[in-house]
Amino acid sequence: MYETVKNQARQAVEELLEIAKLEKGDIFVVGCSSSEIAGGVIGHDSSLSMAEAAFEGIYPVLKEKGIYLACQCCEHLNRAIIIEKEAAEKYGYEIVCVVPQPKAGGSFATTAYKNFEDPVALENVKADAGLDIGLTLIGMHLKNVAVPVRLSLSKIGEAPIVAARTRPKFIGGERAKYE
């Protein structure tokens, strides 16, 4: 199942990147329930191996394109974000002090913390696109106008997935022209 999850995660990210048209330096948020991937119940059956498989499918794709991965922690850390310090500094985010664990932060955020070059935690972020694996509710970490994106996959492992990109707000009223 490890390779299947890794390949599905990679495919989902590649599809979303193609649609979202992200650029180097943009932020991509992932909320991931390893419990749901393994067929369990969110928050009850944490699986480091499933988190590692998803991370291995996602992170290299983003890193190659220069896009920052923001990993959402579980509700026990108030859905905090684990991200590279470079990204936090670039965007002026305030760093907070916490280290995620499988049962307090989640296996995916724990995996990211162990694999990032210089990981830090943030209370929130405003990402340009995101992937929600297992219905973890990433909306709070997306820019204001989120647009749902349908992918060819509906699940990673056993976890349902939801994808989104963002766009700038439309302003100006009836005379305005938009791209």
Summary of the structure (lengths in Angstrom):
residues: 179
radius of gyration: 15.6
end to end distance: 42.6
largest distance: 53.6
contacts: 624
relative contact order: 0.22
helix: 37%
strand: 25%
